[in-house]
Amino acid sequence: MKKMSKKFLALGLSLIMVLSMAACGNSSDSQQPASQPAQESEPAKEETPEAAPSEDASDAEAESTGDAAGADQNASITLWTYPIGNWGDSATVDSLIASFNQQYPGISVTVEYLDYTNGDDQVNTAIEGGQAPDIVMEGPERLVANWGSRGLMVDLSDLFATEAGGEIYDSVESACKSPDGKYYEYPLCMVAHCMAINQTMFEAADAMQYLDAENHTWTTENFLKAVQAVYDSGQENVAAIYCSGQGGDQGTRAIINNLYSSTFTNAEHTAYTADTPENIKALETLYAQDGINFDASINGGEEITLFRNGTLAMSFCWNAAQQTNADNSAAGTTNNGDTILPMLFPSDDGKTELCGGIWGFGVFDNGDQAKIDAAKTFIDFICNNPDQVKESVKASTYFPVRPTLTGIYDGMEIADTMDVFSTYFMPSMGDYYQVVPGWAEARTEWWNMLQRIGTGGDVATEVSTFVTNANTAANAGN
């Protein structure tokens, strides 16, 4: 009886609290994230004129970023943007569009702002009604694995053929490409999702001895010791396996997959593999651990709210945007001023693999070539124009997808924090597996599985059910 009551300790406040940043919405995941991301890891869209195939990639780039023909384009396009950093803020996006219109005055861009609660329904309803937006800003799990796989998106291979397109990290480029070689997303920014602790609480519980604060790392064994120490100090709710929905689900996947070094999908991104002995052990361990409660009343965004207000001592739904958020208190602190320390997820082998968020633009094929060309022009300007791209990335509050773009946050108050994430977190970004077929169904199956485990369901049985259902969805189109 103790276990049942412990796992559903009232975090009832969560249902009346305002969602924290959508960085963990996704997804990007999410992305949560996730904004994630509230973590996945995790909206905006616009594009550039179709870069005519050219033997000289640099010529193509020069043409797309400001030749007379491009400047003479006339079209009205719609951009629907999920809340990816400040791409969900109208003042920020209006400023970016104003910069675009200085060079392309004939292209009118109308923006609609989505969230991770109803955004997918809005897009799908628009698709069904023949009113899909021209551009959407989101991640590969939607643009590539969902709408792209359904034949609804425009192939953006010509943008990758430009000089700037050729600089994109190989792993990011791969995530933007469908199995048949078509590119349904042109990426702008990326982030590695992580977790965080209330350092002040950990210090009071003498739990800092169990982690390497300088390198932001800890082992699975020491993670469990730290949780126990904080619990024993009187902090009953140390962490939550949140599972009211998919928001921030990259965090729950990451803690489970990393504890005993397992996987969520196969390397080929064709099947779900979460039913490993290691993942089963991880779930059993988390369920048994004092202070870690499976909570079906909250998602990742609400978990962040509880972490910020001191109800929880750690968050599994974190990233750089959360660490620099100063809406309710100074950046890097909780609402009452406690210090927040970002951490890699614990692992038993010393190698953490973080879920990542990749965000960029996709173009719906609405049958109007002038709109498609205008959308590509917008994307190319936002992502590739050398005088614009840093501001575009900065608006995301994340990191560039090209190693040649440096110094994005130089001179800003958040520069040191962003450097910490670049140094200690981004190198641990793992496989971007969120493009497996059936991804939308698999995410639903995942939080349903966590709910069943939280109410006492046999872990091995519930994980097996998840894998069976997720792979059924993955194979539905075969």
Buried (B, 14 or more C-beta within 10 A) or exposed (E): EEEEEBBBEEBEBBEEBEBBBBBBBBBBBBBBBBBBBBBBBBBBBBBBBBBEEBEEBEBBBBBBBBEEEBBEBEBEBBBBBBBBBBBBBEEBBEBBBEBBBEBBEBBBBEBBBBBBBEBBEBBEEBBEEEEBBBBBBBBBBBBBBBBBBEEBBBBBBBBBBBBBBEBBBEBBBBBBBBEEEBBBBBBBBBBBBBBBBBBBBBEBBEBBEBBEEEEBBBBBEBBBBBBBBBBEBEBBBBBBBBBBBBBBBBBBBBBBBBBBBBBBBEEEBBBBBBBBEBBBBBBBBBBEBBBBBBBBBBBBBBBBBBBBBBBBBBBBBBBBBBBBBEEBBEBBBBEEEBBBBBBBBBBBEEEBBBBBBBBBBBBBBBEEEBBBBBBBBBBBBBBBBEEBBBBBBBBBBBBBBBEEBEEBBEEEEBEEBBEBBBEBBBEBBBBBBBBBBBBBBBBBBBBBBBBBBBEEBEBBEBBBBBBEBBBBBBEEEE
